[in-house]
Amino acid sequence: PLENTAKSLPTILELIDGFRASKALFVACKLKVFDHLKDKGSLNAVDVANEVGASLCGMERLLDACAALGLLEKTPQGYSNTDSANTYLTSDGKYSLHGYIIHSNEHLWPLFTNLEFAVKEGTRQNHRAFGKKTEDLFKDYYHSQEGKQRFMAAMHSIAHLTARDVATAFDLSQFKSACDLGGCTGALAHELVQIYPNLKITVFDLPEVIANTSYFQPSGQCTAPVTFISGDFFKDNLPEVDLYILSRVLHDWPDEKNHTLLSKIAAVCKPGSALLVAEIVLDEQKTHPPRALLQSLTMTEGKQRSGSEYKQLLEKYGFMNVQIKITENLLDALLCFRKSQSL
Ligand code: SAM
């Protein structure tokens, strides 16, 4: 038995050290170490420290830690980016995770530092982490231009990575018009029009988000344009379309808010029209995947759900034939159809 128990020791040790590794990655990204090393061949610690304006001894340790974590290569000539650092950790790559990493450092890290209080009190810890009372989740994110830009960049980087799998989880070619409610920068919408060029798609989001979307638009793309409209999906009229999309929206809100939103969609959605939901779908025991359970610890008022819980929720609002696709990527997809009045 001790032998069996000892097998889990490396996992436990990795978990103990996990926070150091996360923070090393966050700081290297924040200091743009991977940007400085991109396309430069090998640089030594002095060059990187000078570029970044950091101490030599600090930078040397950070670069060695990044090499140990497999993010950099270290040779006698110096340090260079690995391929995955070039793809995911530089700030300007197509699949850059830089925005999400900066959001993790600036927003999630302070919240997780107060996890003990979050668990004891059962609430999000904005007041302790940021010295401010918790408001509506998005009012918190959007309180400053910098915070808003950071949150949008974080959403954009994950949406970009998952968009293809979500867009192709089901054959959506029967739909002529779609509206991505809470569609943020339009990352999923742009992927959808590439795959379904005849689809007219509108991104619906809060005015302060829509005002900032231009920065995130793909350049030189020859596909149908995506339209952006601003509004509040709890209050304003929703456009009439064949396909509604809710990507990473339902998990954010308490039941009453989801009730308002799903009732509004059901009211405007014609029989035969559909709703595509993109979320992480938990297994029925609700212990997998771990990243969904860890995300839950931020203690928003919403929650993560299993496949049968999503099915139950959607059916309650008249969305039937719920199909679930586990994508093995960061987001799964569900498609369901508004039942016809006669059913
Ligand atoms: N759908 C995007 C994705 O999957 O990357 C963004 C998901 S983000 C977690 C939730 C989005 O809902 C944000 O863009 C936010 O601005 C938007 N949102 C929040 N409250 C809203 C409201 N009342 N009306 C419209 N959009 C809202």
Residues whose N, C-alpha, C, O or C-beta is under 5 A from the ligand:
A	BS01	SAM	F138 M155 A159 L181 G182 G183 C184 F204 D205 L206 V209 G231 D232 F233 F234 S247 R248
